[in-house]
Amino acid sequence: MPTSEHVHAAEIHLRAAHAHEAAAASHSMNDHLRAHEQSKLAQERSQEAHKLSQEMAKKQAEEKQG
């Protein structure tokens, strides 16, 4: 399994985490519209990272089966 795929997935996970943190910060400053936008972005990035991780796991399982 190429390391670059794992690095890419990790970067997406980190971007999602950052968006979650930014949403929390906006929410604590009572900027609820911005918090909502950032939460939506965080969700999209989390889903993207999850999909990529699933694809890599499937690919790895197929390679093991031969």
All heavy atoms as TSV, in Angstrom:
chain	resi	resn	atom	element	x	y	z
A	1	MET	N	N	0.853	-1.181	0.000
A	1	MET	CA	C	0.000	0.000	0.000
A	1	MET	C	C	0.896	1.240	0.000
A	1	MET	O	O	1.701	1.416	0.905
A	1	MET	CB	C	-0.872	-0.041	1.245
A	1	MET	CG	C	-1.913	1.048	1.328
A	1	MET	SD	S	-3.240	1.017	0.119
A	1	MET	CE	C	-3.749	-0.686	0.152
A	2	PRO	N	N	0.754	2.084	-0.993
A	2	PRO	CA	C	1.588	3.283	-1.058
A	2	PRO	C	C	1.374	4.206	0.140
A	2	PRO	O	O	0.242	4.466	0.545
A	2	PRO	CB	C	1.139	3.972	-2.346
A	2	PRO	CG	C	0.485	2.911	-3.155
A	2	PRO	CD	C	-0.085	1.941	-2.168
A	3	THR	N	N	2.464	4.655	0.682
A	3	THR	CA	C	2.414	5.532	1.847
A	3	THR	C	C	1.698	6.836	1.518
A	3	THR	O	O	1.004	7.390	2.356
A	3	THR	CB	C	3.833	5.823	2.355
A	3	THR	OG1	O	4.474	4.584	2.640
A	3	THR	CG2	C	3.812	6.674	3.597
A	4	SER	N	N	1.833	7.307	0.289
A	4	SER	CA	C	1.229	8.589	-0.078
A	4	SER	C	C	-0.284	8.573	0.112
A	4	SER	O	O	-0.872	9.601	0.465
A	4	SER	CB	C	1.580	8.964	-1.515
A	4	SER	OG	O	1.074	7.998	-2.411
A	5	GLU	N	N	-0.928	7.443	-0.113
A	5	GLU	CA	C	-2.373	7.360	0.107
A	5	GLU	C	C	-2.695	7.535	1.590
A	5	GLU	O	O	-3.662	8.203	1.949
A	5	GLU	CB	C	-2.923	6.026	-0.380
A	5	GLU	CG	C	-2.980	5.902	-1.887
A	5	GLU	CD	C	-3.534	4.570	-2.334
A	5	GLU	OE1	O	-3.391	3.577	-1.596
A	5	GLU	OE2	O	-4.114	4.518	-3.425
A	6	HIS	N	N	-1.884	6.932	2.435
A	6	HIS	CA	C	-2.094	7.050	3.876
A	6	HIS	C	C	-1.851	8.486	4.345
A	6	HIS	O	O	-2.594	8.996	5.183
A	6	HIS	CB	C	-1.198	6.076	4.640
A	6	HIS	CG	C	-1.567	4.648	4.434
A	6	HIS	ND1	N	-2.601	4.044	5.106
A	6	HIS	CD2	C	-1.049	3.713	3.602
A	6	HIS	CE1	C	-2.702	2.783	4.699
A	6	HIS	NE2	N	-1.772	2.567	3.791
A	7	VAL	N	N	-0.841	9.105	3.811
A	7	VAL	CA	C	-0.534	10.496	4.162
A	7	VAL	C	C	-1.688	11.390	3.726
A	7	VAL	O	O	-2.129	12.269	4.473
A	7	VAL	CB	C	0.800	10.944	3.527
A	7	VAL	CG1	C	0.998	12.439	3.684
A	7	VAL	CG2	C	1.958	10.179	4.138
A	8	HIS	N	N	-2.195	11.156	2.533
A	8	HIS	CA	C	-3.309	11.957	2.020
A	8	HIS	C	C	-4.540	11.798	2.921
A	8	HIS	O	O	-5.193	12.789	3.274
A	8	HIS	CB	C	-3.634	11.545	0.584
A	8	HIS	CG	C	-4.746	12.314	-0.033
A	8	HIS	ND1	N	-4.691	13.675	-0.234
A	8	HIS	CD2	C	-5.951	11.906	-0.489
A	8	HIS	CE1	C	-5.819	14.074	-0.791
A	8	HIS	NE2	N	-6.612	13.016	-0.950
A	9	ALA	N	N	-4.857	10.579	3.310
A	9	ALA	CA	C	-5.998	10.340	4.200
A	9	ALA	C	C	-5.788	11.029	5.539
A	9	ALA	O	O	-6.720	11.642	6.092
A	9	ALA	CB	C	-6.219	8.841	4.389
A	10	ALA	N	N	-4.587	10.953	6.067
A	10	ALA	CA	C	-4.287	11.594	7.351
A	10	ALA	C	C	-4.449	13.110	7.251
A	10	ALA	O	O	-4.978	13.750	8.169
A	10	ALA	CB	C	-2.871	11.246	7.802
A	11	GLU	N	N	-4.025	13.691	6.127
A	11	GLU	CA	C	-4.169	15.131	5.933
A	11	GLU	C	C	-5.638	15.537	5.906
A	11	GLU	O	O	-6.018	16.561	6.479
A	11	GLU	CB	C	-3.474	15.571	4.646
A	11	GLU	CG	C	-1.972	15.530	4.734
A	11	GLU	CD	C	-1.286	15.795	3.400
A	11	GLU	OE1	O	-1.974	15.876	2.351
A	11	GLU	OE2	O	-0.053	15.903	3.409
A	12	ILE	N	N	-6.468	14.735	5.261
A	12	ILE	CA	C	-7.897	15.045	5.217
A	12	ILE	C	C	-8.496	14.946	6.619
A	12	ILE	O	O	-9.304	15.794	7.019
A	12	ILE	CB	C	-8.630	14.121	4.230
A	12	ILE	CG1	C	-8.122	14.358	2.801
A	12	ILE	CG2	C	-10.139	14.363	4.290
A	12	ILE	CD1	C	-8.618	13.344	1.799
A	13	HIS	N	N	-8.107	13.937	7.374
A	13	HIS	CA	C	-8.581	13.807	8.753
A	13	HIS	C	C	-8.170	15.032	9.579
A	13	HIS	O	O	-8.968	15.542	10.378
A	13	HIS	CB	C	-8.029	12.531	9.410
A	13	HIS	CG	C	-8.751	11.292	9.039
A	13	HIS	ND1	N	-10.018	10.998	9.485
A	13	HIS	CD2	C	-8.383	10.253	8.254
A	13	HIS	CE1	C	-10.402	9.829	8.999
A	13	HIS	NE2	N	-9.430	9.354	8.246
A	14	LEU	N	N	-6.950	15.502	9.391
A	14	LEU	CA	C	-6.482	16.683	10.129
A	14	LEU	C	C	-7.252	17.932	9.727
A	14	LEU	O	O	-7.568	18.775	10.575
A	14	LEU	CB	C	-4.986	16.885	9.915
A	14	LEU	CG	C	-4.085	15.851	10.583
A	14	LEU	CD1	C	-2.635	16.063	10.167
A	14	LEU	CD2	C	-4.225	15.919	12.093
A	15	ARG	N	N	-7.563	18.063	8.438
A	15	ARG	CA	C	-8.352	19.218	7.991
A	15	ARG	C	C	-9.748	19.187	8.608
A	15	ARG	O	O	-10.297	20.232	8.967
A	15	ARG	CB	C	-8.449	19.243	6.462
A	15	ARG	CG	C	-7.170	19.645	5.790
A	15	ARG	CD	C	-7.365	19.794	4.300
A	15	ARG	NE	N	-6.113	19.529	3.631
A	15	ARG	CZ	C	-5.973	18.795	2.543
A	15	ARG	NH1	N	-7.012	18.257	1.964
A	15	ARG	NH2	N	-4.797	18.615	2.016
A	16	ALA	N	N	-10.316	18.000	8.699
A	16	ALA	CA	C	-11.635	17.864	9.332
A	16	ALA	C	C	-11.560	18.267	10.802
A	16	ALA	O	O	-12.429	18.993	11.303
A	16	ALA	CB	C	-12.146	16.434	9.193
A	17	ALA	N	N	-10.524	17.811	11.485
A	17	ALA	CA	C	-10.358	18.158	12.904
A	17	ALA	C	C	-10.204	19.663	13.071
A	17	ALA	O	O	-10.789	20.267	13.989
A	17	ALA	CB	C	-9.153	17.423	13.488
A	18	HIS	N	N	-9.442	20.284	12.185
A	18	HIS	CA	C	-9.252	21.737	12.257
A	18	HIS	C	C	-10.585	22.452	12.051
A	18	HIS	O	O	-10.895	23.428	12.751
A	18	HIS	CB	C	-8.232	22.199	11.218
A	18	HIS	CG	C	-8.050	23.680	11.195
A	18	HIS	ND1	N	-7.394	24.360	12.194
A	18	HIS	CD2	C	-8.465	24.614	10.311
A	18	HIS	CE1	C	-7.409	25.662	11.915
A	18	HIS	NE2	N	-8.062	25.827	10.784
A	19	ALA	N	N	-11.385	21.988	11.100
A	19	ALA	CA	C	-12.686	22.605	10.862
A	19	ALA	C	C	-13.592	22.448	12.079
A	19	ALA	O	O	-14.349	23.364	12.424
A	19	ALA	CB	C	-13.336	22.006	9.616
A	20	HIS	N	N	-13.528	21.294	12.746
A	20	HIS	CA	C	-14.305	21.090	13.973
A	20	HIS	C	C	-13.868	22.084	15.051
A	20	HIS	O	O	-14.705	22.677	15.746
A	20	HIS	CB	C	-14.140	19.663	14.502
A	20	HIS	CG	C	-14.963	18.651	13.796
A	20	HIS	ND1	N	-16.328	18.586	13.885
A	20	HIS	CD2	C	-14.602	17.638	12.973
A	20	HIS	CE1	C	-16.775	17.587	13.162
A	20	HIS	NE2	N	-15.749	16.994	12.589
A	21	GLU	N	N	-12.567	22.272	15.198
A	21	GLU	CA	C	-12.051	23.213	16.199
A	21	GLU	C	C	-12.468	24.644	15.871
A	21	GLU	O	O	-12.836	25.411	16.756
A	21	GLU	CB	C	-10.532	23.117	16.281
A	21	GLU	CG	C	-10.041	21.823	16.892
A	21	GLU	CD	C	-8.534	21.665	16.818
A	21	GLU	OE1	O	-7.866	22.402	16.063
A	21	GLU	OE2	O	-8.018	20.790	17.535
A	22	ALA	N	N	-12.405	25.002	14.592
A	22	ALA	CA	C	-12.806	26.346	14.178
A	22	ALA	C	C	-14.296	26.563	14.426
A	22	ALA	O	O	-14.713	27.649	14.856
A	22	ALA	CB	C	-12.479	26.559	12.703
A	23	ALA	N	N	-15.096	25.546	14.174
A	23	ALA	CA	C	-16.533	25.652	14.424
A	23	ALA	C	C	-16.797	25.864	15.910
A	23	ALA	O	O	-17.636	26.694	16.295
A	23	ALA	CB	C	-17.251	24.400	13.927
A	24	ALA	N	N	-16.097	25.136	16.743
A	24	ALA	CA	C	-16.269	25.287	18.186
A	24	ALA	C	C	-15.877	26.694	18.635
A	24	ALA	O	O	-16.561	27.310	19.467
A	24	ALA	CB	C	-15.455	24.245	18.937
A	25	ALA	N	N	-14.790	27.210	18.086
A	25	ALA	CA	C	-14.345	28.552	18.447
A	25	ALA	C	C	-15.373	29.601	18.009
A	25	ALA	O	O	-15.696	30.517	18.772
A	25	ALA	CB	C	-12.990	28.851	17.818
A	26	SER	N	N	-15.901	29.454	16.806
A	26	SER	CA	C	-16.916	30.400	16.321
A	26	SER	C	C	-18.174	30.325	17.175
A	26	SER	O	O	-18.781	31.348	17.496
A	26	SER	CB	C	-17.264	30.103	14.858
A	26	SER	OG	O	-16.168	30.384	14.024
A	27	HIS	N	N	-18.538	29.116	17.545
A	27	HIS	CA	C	-19.725	28.943	18.372
A	27	HIS	C	C	-19.542	29.620	19.737
A	27	HIS	O	O	-20.455	30.289	20.230
A	27	HIS	CB	C	-20.038	27.458	18.554
A	27	HIS	CG	C	-21.296	27.203	19.288
A	27	HIS	ND1	N	-22.539	27.445	18.749
A	27	HIS	CD2	C	-21.518	26.743	20.539
A	27	HIS	CE1	C	-23.467	27.138	19.633
A	27	HIS	NE2	N	-22.878	26.707	20.730
A	28	SER	N	N	-18.365	29.478	20.305
A	28	SER	CA	C	-18.124	30.086	21.615
A	28	SER	C	C	-18.097	31.611	21.539
A	28	SER	O	O	-18.308	32.285	22.541
A	28	SER	CB	C	-16.826	29.564	22.231
A	28	SER	OG	O	-15.710	30.040	21.517
A	29	MET	N	N	-17.861	32.148	20.327
A	29	MET	CA	C	-17.893	33.600	20.136
A	29	MET	C	C	-19.271	34.064	19.652
A	29	MET	O	O	-19.430	35.197	19.200
A	29	MET	CB	C	-16.813	34.022	19.139
A	29	MET	CG	C	-15.406	33.772	19.649
A	29	MET	SD	S	-14.077	34.397	18.592
A	29	MET	CE	C	-14.453	33.713	17.004
A	30	ASN	N	N	-20.260	33.168	19.742
A	30	ASN	CA	C	-21.643	33.448	19.333
A	30	ASN	C	C	-21.786	33.777	17.850
A	30	ASN	O	O	-22.729	34.458	17.456
A	30	ASN	CB	C	-22.269	34.549	20.188
A	30	ASN	CG	C	-22.484	34.092	21.603
A	30	ASN	OD1	O	-22.844	32.935	21.842
A	30	ASN	ND2	N	-22.250	34.973	22.559
A	31	ASP	N	N	-20.861	33.309	17.033
A	31	ASP	CA	C	-20.971	33.458	15.579
A	31	ASP	C	C	-21.533	32.149	15.040
A	31	ASP	O	O	-20.827	31.305	14.485
A	31	ASP	CB	C	-19.598	33.760	14.976
A	31	ASP	CG	C	-19.662	34.109	13.500
A	31	ASP	OD1	O	-20.749	33.965	12.902
A	31	ASP	OD2	O	-18.623	34.517	12.951
A	32	HIS	N	N	-22.831	31.978	15.229
A	32	HIS	CA	C	-23.454	30.689	14.940
A	32	HIS	C	C	-23.526	30.377	13.444
A	32	HIS	O	O	-23.453	29.213	13.056
A	32	HIS	CB	C	-24.835	30.617	15.589
A	32	HIS	CG	C	-24.766	30.777	17.067
A	32	HIS	ND1	N	-24.193	29.832	17.890
A	32	HIS	CD2	C	-25.159	31.791	17.886
A	32	HIS	CE1	C	-24.248	30.234	19.134
A	32	HIS	NE2	N	-24.826	31.431	19.170
A	33	LEU	N	N	-23.667	31.404	12.615
A	33	LEU	CA	C	-23.703	31.161	11.171
A	33	LEU	C	C	-22.361	30.609	10.697
A	33	LEU	O	O	-22.309	29.606	9.979
A	33	LEU	CB	C	-24.045	32.440	10.412
A	33	LEU	CG	C	-24.086	32.310	8.885
A	33	LEU	CD1	C	-25.131	31.279	8.456
A	33	LEU	CD2	C	-24.385	33.664	8.256
A	34	ARG	N	N	-21.286	31.231	11.121
A	34	ARG	CA	C	-19.946	30.747	10.742
A	34	ARG	C	C	-19.689	29.365	11.350
A	34	ARG	O	O	-19.110	28.496	10.693
A	34	ARG	CB	C	-18.876	31.731	11.182
A	34	ARG	CG	C	-17.478	31.349	10.721
A	34	ARG	CD	C	-16.573	32.557	10.692
A	34	ARG	NE	N	-15.220	32.205	10.349
A	34	ARG	CZ	C	-14.770	32.106	9.099
A	34	ARG	NH1	N	-15.571	32.320	8.090
A	34	ARG	NH2	N	-13.507	31.790	8.868
A	35	ALA	N	N	-20.116	29.156	12.562
A	35	ALA	CA	C	-19.939	27.847	13.196
A	35	ALA	C	C	-20.662	26.773	12.399
A	35	ALA	O	O	-20.131	25.680	12.196
A	35	ALA	CB	C	-20.453	27.878	14.633
A	36	HIS	N	N	-21.869	27.092	11.923
A	36	HIS	CA	C	-22.625	26.128	11.122
A	36	HIS	C	C	-21.884	25.807	9.825
A	36	HIS	O	O	-21.776	24.641	9.432
A	36	HIS	CB	C	-24.021	26.674	10.813
A	36	HIS	CG	C	-24.808	25.802	9.903
A	36	HIS	ND1	N	-25.351	24.600	10.307
A	36	HIS	CD2	C	-25.131	25.934	8.596
A	36	HIS	CE1	C	-25.979	24.035	9.280
A	36	HIS	NE2	N	-25.859	24.829	8.237
A	37	GLU	N	N	-21.368	26.834	9.154
A	37	GLU	CA	C	-20.629	26.635	7.905
A	37	GLU	C	C	-19.392	25.766	8.141
A	37	GLU	O	O	-19.085	24.876	7.352
A	37	GLU	CB	C	-20.230	27.977	7.303
A	37	GLU	CG	C	-21.408	28.794	6.809
A	37	GLU	CD	C	-21.035	30.220	6.453
A	37	GLU	OE1	O	-19.882	30.632	6.699
A	37	GLU	OE2	O	-21.908	30.933	5.932
A	38	GLN	N	N	-18.687	26.032	9.224
A	38	GLN	CA	C	-17.482	25.264	9.531
A	38	GLN	C	C	-17.819	23.831	9.934
A	38	GLN	O	O	-17.095	22.901	9.596
A	38	GLN	CB	C	-16.672	25.967	10.611
A	38	GLN	CG	C	-16.066	27.258	10.113
A	38	GLN	CD	C	-15.537	28.140	11.210
A	38	GLN	OE1	O	-16.074	28.172	12.312
A	38	GLN	NE2	N	-14.488	28.887	10.901
A	39	SER	N	N	-18.929	23.650	10.624
A	39	SER	CA	C	-19.358	22.295	10.978
A	39	SER	C	C	-19.704	21.495	9.729
A	39	SER	O	O	-19.387	20.305	9.633
A	39	SER	CB	C	-20.573	22.351	11.900
A	39	SER	OG	O	-20.214	22.854	13.148
A	40	LYS	N	N	-20.355	22.153	8.782
A	40	LYS	CA	C	-20.694	21.492	7.519
A	40	LYS	C	C	-19.420	21.088	6.774
A	40	LYS	O	O	-19.316	19.976	6.258
A	40	LYS	CB	C	-21.544	22.419	6.656
A	40	LYS	CG	C	-22.032	21.790	5.379
A	40	LYS	CD	C	-22.933	22.731	4.604
A	40	LYS	CE	C	-23.338	22.084	3.293
A	40	LYS	NZ	N	-24.163	22.976	2.478
A	41	LEU	N	N	-18.446	21.979	6.729
A	41	LEU	CA	C	-17.167	21.674	6.095
A	41	LEU	C	C	-16.472	20.517	6.808
A	41	LEU	O	O	-15.928	19.613	6.159
A	41	LEU	CB	C	-16.268	22.914	6.100
A	41	LEU	CG	C	-14.879	22.752	5.506
A	41	LEU	CD1	C	-14.955	22.389	4.024
A	41	LEU	CD2	C	-14.080	24.032	5.697
A	42	ALA	N	N	-16.507	20.536	8.120
A	42	ALA	CA	C	-15.891	19.456	8.896
A	42	ALA	C	C	-16.544	18.120	8.576
A	42	ALA	O	O	-15.858	17.108	8.402
A	42	ALA	CB	C	-16.001	19.760	10.388
A	43	GLN	N	N	-17.858	18.116	8.477
A	43	GLN	CA	C	-18.565	16.882	8.156
A	43	GLN	C	C	-18.183	16.377	6.769
A	43	GLN	O	O	-17.929	15.184	6.576
A	43	GLN	CB	C	-20.071	17.088	8.229
A	43	GLN	CG	C	-20.850	15.829	7.894
A	43	GLN	CD	C	-22.342	16.044	7.858
A	43	GLN	OE1	O	-22.820	17.168	7.796
A	43	GLN	NE2	N	-23.083	14.961	7.883
A	44	GLU	N	N	-18.118	17.283	5.798
A	44	GLU	CA	C	-17.745	16.889	4.438
A	44	GLU	C	C	-16.339	16.298	4.406
A	44	GLU	O	O	-16.094	15.281	3.760
A	44	GLU	CB	C	-17.838	18.093	3.505
A	44	GLU	CG	C	-19.256	18.556	3.248
A	44	GLU	CD	C	-19.322	19.892	2.540
A	44	GLU	OE1	O	-18.262	20.497	2.234
A	44	GLU	OE2	O	-20.455	20.361	2.290
A	45	ARG	N	N	-15.425	16.929	5.104
A	45	ARG	CA	C	-14.044	16.425	5.127
A	45	ARG	C	C	-13.948	15.101	5.867
A	45	ARG	O	O	-13.195	14.206	5.456
A	45	ARG	CB	C	-13.121	17.469	5.740
A	45	ARG	CG	C	-12.923	18.643	4.810
A	45	ARG	CD	C	-11.994	19.669	5.364
A	45	ARG	NE	N	-11.753	20.705	4.365
A	45	ARG	CZ	C	-11.204	21.869	4.646
A	45	ARG	NH1	N	-10.827	22.151	5.869
A	45	ARG	NH2	N	-11.020	22.761	3.698
A	46	SER	N	N	-14.713	14.960	6.928
A	46	SER	CA	C	-14.723	13.691	7.668
A	46	SER	C	C	-15.242	12.570	6.790
A	46	SER	O	O	-14.684	11.467	6.773
A	46	SER	CB	C	-15.592	13.803	8.926
A	46	SER	OG	O	-15.012	14.670	9.855
A	47	GLN	N	N	-16.295	12.839	6.035
A	47	GLN	CA	C	-16.855	11.833	5.140
A	47	GLN	C	C	-15.873	11.482	4.018
A	47	GLN	O	O	-15.738	10.319	3.648
A	47	GLN	CB	C	-18.184	12.308	4.564
A	47	GLN	CG	C	-19.293	12.325	5.585
A	47	GLN	CD	C	-20.563	12.968	5.082
A	47	GLN	OE1	O	-20.558	13.778	4.159
A	47	GLN	NE2	N	-21.676	12.625	5.716
A	48	GLU	N	N	-15.188	12.491	3.499
A	48	GLU	CA	C	-14.189	12.260	2.460
A	48	GLU	C	C	-13.049	11.377	2.990
A	48	GLU	O	O	-12.616	10.426	2.331
A	48	GLU	CB	C	-13.628	13.591	1.957
A	48	GLU	CG	C	-12.582	13.454	0.884
A	48	GLU	CD	C	-11.964	14.785	0.477
A	48	GLU	OE1	O	-12.373	15.842	0.986
A	48	GLU	OE2	O	-11.052	14.752	-0.363
A	49	ALA	N	N	-12.587	11.682	4.183
A	49	ALA	CA	C	-11.501	10.905	4.793
A	49	ALA	C	C	-11.956	9.476	5.068
A	49	ALA	O	O	-11.212	8.520	4.822
A	49	ALA	CB	C	-11.032	11.567	6.082
A	50	HIS	N	N	-13.170	9.323	5.545
A	50	HIS	CA	C	-13.711	7.988	5.823
A	50	HIS	C	C	-13.811	7.169	4.536
A	50	HIS	O	O	-13.416	5.996	4.503
A	50	HIS	CB	C	-15.082	8.114	6.481
A	50	HIS	CG	C	-15.735	6.806	6.755
A	50	HIS	ND1	N	-15.282	5.934	7.717
A	50	HIS	CD2	C	-16.790	6.205	6.176
A	50	HIS	CE1	C	-16.053	4.859	7.723
A	50	HIS	NE2	N	-16.972	5.000	6.795
A	51	LYS	N	N	-14.300	7.793	3.483
A	51	LYS	CA	C	-14.431	7.100	2.193
A	51	LYS	C	C	-13.058	6.656	1.684
A	51	LYS	O	O	-12.893	5.515	1.228
A	51	LYS	CB	C	-15.101	8.014	1.170
A	51	LYS	CG	C	-15.303	7.386	-0.180
A	51	LYS	CD	C	-15.968	8.345	-1.144
A	51	LYS	CE	C	-16.052	7.723	-2.530
A	51	LYS	NZ	N	-16.577	8.675	-3.522
A	52	LEU	N	N	-12.082	7.529	1.762
A	52	LEU	CA	C	-10.737	7.192	1.311
A	52	LEU	C	C	-10.156	6.050	2.141
A	52	LEU	O	O	-9.553	5.115	1.604
A	52	LEU	CB	C	-9.825	8.415	1.375
A	52	LEU	CG	C	-8.393	8.232	0.885
A	52	LEU	CD1	C	-8.359	7.735	-0.557
A	52	LEU	CD2	C	-7.631	9.533	1.008
A	53	SER	N	N	-10.362	6.096	3.451
A	53	SER	CA	C	-9.867	5.023	4.322
A	53	SER	C	C	-10.523	3.689	3.981
A	53	SER	O	O	-9.855	2.651	3.954
A	53	SER	CB	C	-10.133	5.375	5.789
A	53	SER	OG	O	-9.383	6.502	6.165
A	54	GLN	N	N	-11.816	3.723	3.704
A	54	GLN	CA	C	-12.513	2.492	3.317
A	54	GLN	C	C	-11.970	1.939	2.005
A	54	GLN	O	O	-11.782	0.727	1.861
A	54	GLN	CB	C	-14.013	2.741	3.175
A	54	GLN	CG	C	-14.745	2.829	4.475
A	54	GLN	CD	C	-16.232	2.976	4.267
A	54	GLN	OE1	O	-16.691	3.732	3.406
A	54	GLN	NE2	N	-16.998	2.253	5.066
A	55	GLU	N	N	-11.732	2.816	1.046
A	55	GLU	CA	C	-11.195	2.385	-0.248
A	55	GLU	C	C	-9.815	1.747	-0.081
A	55	GLU	O	O	-9.506	0.742	-0.711
A	55	GLU	CB	C	-11.130	3.564	-1.215
A	55	GLU	CG	C	-12.485	4.035	-1.679
A	55	GLU	CD	C	-12.435	5.334	-2.467
A	55	GLU	OE1	O	-11.325	5.898	-2.674
A	55	GLU	OE2	O	-13.511	5.805	-2.869
A	56	MET	N	N	-8.984	2.343	0.769
A	56	MET	CA	C	-7.651	1.787	0.993
A	56	MET	C	C	-7.745	0.429	1.681
A	56	MET	O	O	-7.007	-0.495	1.334
A	56	MET	CB	C	-6.801	2.747	1.829
A	56	MET	CG	C	-6.359	3.959	1.055
A	56	MET	SD	S	-5.141	4.994	1.907
A	56	MET	CE	C	-5.935	5.306	3.466
A	57	ALA	N	N	-8.653	0.294	2.635
A	57	ALA	CA	C	-8.817	-0.986	3.338
A	57	ALA	C	C	-9.305	-2.061	2.371
A	57	ALA	O	O	-8.818	-3.202	2.399
A	57	ALA	CB	C	-9.795	-0.830	4.493
A	58	LYS	N	N	-10.233	-1.706	1.501
A	58	LYS	CA	C	-10.747	-2.656	0.513
A	58	LYS	C	C	-9.629	-3.083	-0.446
A	58	LYS	O	O	-9.475	-4.265	-0.741
A	58	LYS	CB	C	-11.898	-2.035	-0.263
A	58	LYS	CG	C	-12.514	-2.962	-1.280
A	58	LYS	CD	C	-13.666	-2.305	-2.014
A	58	LYS	CE	C	-14.211	-3.237	-3.073
A	58	LYS	NZ	N	-15.289	-2.598	-3.854
A	59	LYS	N	N	-8.868	-2.117	-0.894
A	59	LYS	CA	C	-7.766	-2.395	-1.812
A	59	LYS	C	C	-6.727	-3.312	-1.145
A	59	LYS	O	O	-6.253	-4.271	-1.749
A	59	LYS	CB	C	-7.110	-1.077	-2.241
A	59	LYS	CG	C	-6.033	-1.233	-3.272
A	59	LYS	CD	C	-5.498	0.143	-3.671
A	59	LYS	CE	C	-4.367	0.058	-4.638
A	59	LYS	NZ	N	-3.842	1.393	-5.004
A	60	GLN	N	N	-6.427	-3.032	0.097
A	60	GLN	CA	C	-5.456	-3.848	0.825
A	60	GLN	C	C	-5.969	-5.271	1.007
A	60	GLN	O	O	-5.224	-6.247	0.854
A	60	GLN	CB	C	-5.134	-3.229	2.185
A	60	GLN	CG	C	-4.018	-3.912	2.916
A	60	GLN	CD	C	-3.669	-3.213	4.221
A	60	GLN	OE1	O	-4.456	-2.436	4.767
A	60	GLN	NE2	N	-2.478	-3.466	4.713
A	61	ALA	N	N	-7.250	-5.429	1.314
A	61	ALA	CA	C	-7.840	-6.773	1.485
A	61	ALA	C	C	-7.798	-7.533	0.174
A	61	ALA	O	O	-7.507	-8.742	0.166
A	61	ALA	CB	C	-9.266	-6.637	1.989
A	62	GLU	N	N	-8.063	-6.853	-0.930
A	62	GLU	CA	C	-8.025	-7.507	-2.245
A	62	GLU	C	C	-6.605	-7.954	-2.584
A	62	GLU	O	O	-6.419	-9.011	-3.169
A	62	GLU	CB	C	-8.569	-6.566	-3.308
A	62	GLU	CG	C	-10.068	-6.344	-3.217
A	62	GLU	CD	C	-10.571	-5.254	-4.151
A	62	GLU	OE1	O	-9.761	-4.569	-4.811
A	62	GLU	OE2	O	-11.805	-5.074	-4.204
A	63	GLU	N	N	-5.617	-7.120	-2.224
A	63	GLU	CA	C	-4.221	-7.479	-2.500
A	63	GLU	C	C	-3.802	-8.705	-1.685
A	63	GLU	O	O	-3.036	-9.522	-2.165
A	63	GLU	CB	C	-3.308	-6.293	-2.195
A	63	GLU	CG	C	-3.430	-5.166	-3.195
A	63	GLU	CD	C	-2.633	-3.932	-2.825
A	63	GLU	OE1	O	-2.000	-3.920	-1.740
A	63	GLU	OE2	O	-2.647	-2.972	-3.610
A	64	LYS	N	N	-4.302	-8.807	-0.465
A	64	LYS	CA	C	-3.962	-9.950	0.387
A	64	LYS	C	C	-4.569	-11.250	-0.154
A	64	LYS	O	O	-4.004	-12.323	-0.002
A	64	LYS	CB	C	-4.418	-9.729	1.825
A	64	LYS	CG	C	-3.545	-8.780	2.580
A	64	LYS	CD	C	-3.999	-8.668	4.023
A	64	LYS	CE	C	-3.086	-7.725	4.795
A	64	LYS	NZ	N	-3.482	-7.617	6.197
A	65	GLN	N	N	-5.758	-11.121	-0.764
A	65	GLN	CA	C	-6.438	-12.307	-1.309
A	65	GLN	C	C	-5.758	-12.774	-2.585
A	65	GLN	O	O	-5.927	-13.919	-2.983
A	65	GLN	CB	C	-7.912	-12.023	-1.550
A	65	GLN	CG	C	-8.698	-11.880	-0.276
A	65	GLN	CD	C	-10.165	-11.576	-0.538
A	65	GLN	OE1	O	-10.564	-11.331	-1.673
A	65	GLN	NE2	N	-10.952	-11.591	0.517
A	66	GLY	N	N	-5.053	-11.887	-3.199
A	66	GLY	CA	C	-4.218	-12.272	-4.285
A	66	GLY	C	C	-4.703	-12.179	-5.639
A	66	GLY	O	O	-4.429	-12.682	-6.589
